[in-house]
Amino acid sequence: MEKEENQNSASADQNQDTLKENEKSQENLVEENKQETDQEPKEEIKEPTPEEKIAELEDKVARTFAEMENQRRRFEKEKEDAFEYGGYSFAKEALNLIDNLDRSKHVLESDDKLKETEALKKTLEHLDIIKKDLISIFEKNNIKPIDSLNKKLDPNFHQAMMEIEDDTKEPGTIIQEIQKGFTIKDRLLRPSLVGVSKKVTIKEEKTEENQENQENK
């Protein structure tokens, strides 16, 4: 009996040793596979050829020169604008002189005490001379008044402030100039403030006809 037990025990030990060896073999296989996977060749980064490098450099140089040329043109344009329109703000403020002359003339003409006097006549003549001199100076500096009266309304140069009924003119014709506009070279310095014509409304015409009919009755 003891002999059989010893044999069985030895057999069990052998089986355990076999299992351990199998486990180690499997672990070794996994490790070998892992090493083989790690050792697989990676994708090689393609090094650009000298021709490709030269082409890339030429493209960068061309782009840099293009940007420099654009900057040069922009600076030239800004310099020209500064020279051509540098006095824009000053010219716009100077127009107040003409406005004040017109206001002064209107006030004097509306004064009942001065009407039809020699003093008023001479004063108005001097104001007109000063205004003409100012406009002449402006024109020498390419600041010109906008011609408005009897012209069609142009939003680029005129600003309509009111509509005036007038059947003798085409609708949209400027028939009153409230404030004269000016240009400086090819730019608008300020628009002309104007009143434009419009047709007499039919409603008012019917009202007038009704009044005439009632008077006839």
NORHU-V57575 format. One record per backbone hydrogen bond with DSSP energy under -1.0 kcal/mol. NH is the residue of the N-H (numbers start at 1). CO is the residue of the C=O. If there is no record, write none. Layout:
nh=NH co=CO
nh=NH co=CO
//
This chain:
nh=5 co=1
nh=6 co=2
nh=7 co=3
nh=8 co=4
nh=9 co=5
nh=10 co=6
nh=11 co=7
nh=12 co=8
nh=13 co=9
nh=14 co=10
nh=15 co=11
nh=16 co=12
nh=17 co=13
nh=18 co=14
nh=19 co=15
nh=20 co=16
nh=21 co=17
nh=22 co=18
nh=23 co=19
nh=24 co=20
nh=25 co=21
nh=26 co=22
nh=27 co=23
nh=28 co=24
nh=29 co=25
nh=30 co=26
nh=31 co=27
nh=32 co=28
nh=33 co=29
nh=34 co=30
nh=35 co=31
nh=36 co=32
nh=37 co=33
nh=38 co=34
nh=39 co=35
nh=40 co=37
nh=53 co=49
nh=54 co=50
nh=55 co=51
nh=56 co=52
nh=57 co=53
nh=58 co=54
nh=59 co=55
nh=60 co=56
nh=61 co=57
nh=62 co=58
nh=63 co=59
nh=64 co=60
nh=65 co=61
nh=66 co=62
nh=67 co=63
nh=68 co=64
nh=69 co=65
nh=70 co=66
nh=71 co=67
nh=72 co=68
nh=73 co=69
nh=74 co=70
nh=75 co=71
nh=76 co=72
nh=77 co=73
nh=78 co=74
nh=79 co=75
nh=80 co=76
nh=81 co=77
nh=82 co=78
nh=83 co=79
nh=84 co=80
nh=85 co=81
nh=88 co=85
nh=91 co=87
nh=92 co=88
nh=93 co=89
nh=94 co=90
nh=95 co=91
nh=96 co=93
nh=97 co=94
nh=99 co=95
nh=100 co=96
nh=101 co=97
nh=102 co=98
nh=103 co=99
nh=104 co=100
nh=105 co=101
nh=106 co=102
nh=107 co=103
nh=108 co=104
nh=109 co=105
nh=110 co=106
nh=115 co=111
nh=117 co=114
nh=121 co=117
nh=122 co=118
nh=123 co=119
nh=124 co=120
nh=125 co=121
nh=126 co=122
nh=127 co=123
nh=128 co=124
nh=129 co=125
nh=130 co=126
nh=131 co=127
nh=132 co=128
nh=133 co=129
nh=134 co=130
nh=135 co=131
nh=136 co=132
nh=137 co=133
nh=138 co=134
nh=139 co=135
nh=140 co=136
nh=142 co=139
nh=143 co=138
nh=144 co=183
nh=146 co=181
nh=150 co=174
nh=151 co=148
nh=153 co=172
nh=157 co=154
nh=158 co=154
nh=159 co=192
nh=161 co=194
nh=164 co=196
nh=166 co=198
nh=172 co=197
nh=173 co=170
nh=174 co=151
nh=175 co=195
nh=176 co=195
nh=178 co=193
nh=179 co=193
nh=182 co=190
nh=183 co=144
nh=184 co=187
nh=185 co=142
nh=187 co=184
nh=189 co=182
nh=190 co=182
nh=192 co=157
nh=193 co=179
nh=194 co=159
nh=195 co=176
nh=196 co=162
nh=197 co=173
nh=198 co=164
nh=205 co=201
nh=206 co=202
nh=207 co=203
nh=208 co=204
nh=209 co=205
nh=210 co=206
nh=211 co=207
nh=212 co=208
nh=213 co=209
nh=214 co=210
nh=215 co=211
nh=216 co=212
nh=217 co=213
//
